[in-house]
Amino acid sequence: MVRVRGRTTGRVNIAGVVCYRTGHRPRFFFKLHIWHGRRGEAKAFSWRQYRDLIVMPHIQLGTPVVWCWDNLNVHLVKELADFAEEHKG
């Protein structure tokens, strides 16, 4: 936890992926989302940003990736479910 003094608006969100493969070092991929408290600015990750996070390890590692989702509301949106269904392999 990092305490910051000053204005109380704004926040930083992080979404991360840890990848393990036998005989290789673990890898950590992450994305940051910074909200400055401005009008019209998204406060949290969109489903597209999660989709990009899914694609990044697959491309960089060059191997299939197994995902475990929790019930966060953005994980359950139809567009992300459709993307997962289209890219099962």
Secondary structure, 3 states (H helix, E strand, C coil): CCCCCCCCCCEEEEEEEEECCCCCCCEEEEEEEEECCCCCCCCCCCHHHHHHHHHHHHHHHCCCCCCCCCCCHHHHCHHHHHHHHHCCC
